């Protein structure tokens, strides 16, 4: 790409421009779960521009929702090869390993992601969730706490941390995190659900004394 194209943020290659347009249209269709048409558009985009990382990632999403896991993994991996800084595609690879029953491979991938993106809350919450699913609550809490420190205004970090503390039996910390959920969420129903959990855990804590 020449200096003028970089300055303008675009490309003069008509095939790539067409591929970008097809990818954008496919993304719009994904919100309506039109997997068949999205797949057709993305395959055409990749015919025009085989090295478009975004199209590979989006095609992996299509195949995941169609439960065509091997194809989803293939395209998620290709997206990572083409764009090594794309954390979302790397998390997708790990999740696909998990969906395919390859739990050890999934956990190893999550750990590799954290090593590569140590200051990204999404990396830590992904690993924390994987550890929590395996019953490794102590390690899960360590990574979820890191996620909460990195992104204190993210509702999900506090919700996951509240769940982990509740499972570990630390009701006081769980209550604290559910309060954080209540204070950070913008969704009325989530705020009410957090308040209900706080009340439930306070009753449980009182009855155990």
C-alpha angles and dihedrals in degrees: 000000000000126000093259092052090049090049092051092043094230144087133248092210105110092204091056092045090052091047091051090051091050091049091051092049090049091052090053089053092049090067087062093045093242092154098165096055092039089054091050093050094046094048089052090048090053091048087059097038111017093180098056103127094194093056091051090050093048092047089054088055090052093050092045091056090048088050090239090138101170091055091044090053092047093055095040089054091048090051089054091049091052096043112024091179093060102108093179093062091047091053087048090056091052093047091050091053087053093048089051091054094253094129097161092050090048093051092047089051092050090051091050090051091053090049089052097042104029094159098046113100092207091062093053096044091050092052091042091054092049091051091047090053089054091051094249093133098163095055090041091056091051092057095039090053089052089051091050091050091050094046109022093166094054110106093204094060091056094043092053092045091049090052092050094049091047090053091049091053095246096132096169092058091043090054090049092053094045087054088054089051090052091050097046104039121097093195116096094210092052091050090053092046091051091050090051091051091049090052092046094050093045089055091048091049092049093048092052094056 
